[in-house]
Amino acid sequence: MGKKSNKVSDRIREAVQTARVSRYRISRDTGIEESALSRFLSKERALSMKAIDALADYFGLELVRRRKNKAGE
């Protein structure tokens, strides 16, 4: 099994892809154009911070700062 990514963008992609609602519904509920969401999911384009914030709020995601050990991991 592969290691789960800690990148914010990958975590948001995962939330969208595993959502029990359609991309169309996510687009309507968040105000993000469906085409922009599609390009983000296919890693063609990034989203604005406003869009990232909207998706994080929509899915109840939050950033949590983790402590690194002395070896930097």
GUNUPA-128999 format. One record per residue (C-alpha): x, y, z; residue in three letters. Coordinates in steps of 0.2 Angstrom, whole numbers, plus 5000, padded with zeros to 4 digits. Each point is the difference from the previous one (the first is absolute). Example, Ala and Ser with C-alpha at 12.3 -4.5 7.8 and 13.67 -1.06 7.14 Angstrom:
2
506249785039ALA500650174997SER
end
This chain:
73
500050005000MET500650174996GLY500350145012LYS498650135002LYS500550174994SER500150145012ASN499850144986LYS498550115003VAL499649994982SER500049814999ASP498949995016ARG498750114992ILE500149904984ARG499749845010GLU498550095009ALA499250054984VAL500349834992GLN499349905014THR498550125003ALA498349925000ARG499450154990VAL500450044981SER501350124995ARG498650114993TYR499250015017ARG501750045008ILE500250144987SER498350075003ARG500149995019ASP501850085000THR499850134986GLY501549924991ILE499849984981GLU499849814996GLU501450024986SER501250075013ALA499649865012LEU500349884986SER501750074995ARG500550005018PHE499549825002LEU501049954985SER501550105006LYS500050114985GLU499750165010ARG500150065018ALA498550085009LEU500050175008SER500250015019MET498250065000LYS499449844992ALA501249905011ILE499250085015ASP498249974993ALA500449814997LEU500849985017ALA498550085009ASP498849904989TYR500849835005PHE500550065018GLY501849984997LEU501350095011GLU501950025000LEU500949935015VAL501850045003ARG501049845005ARG501650015010ARG501549934991LYS501249895009ASN501850055002LYS500549914984ALA498850114990GLY498649884997GLU
end
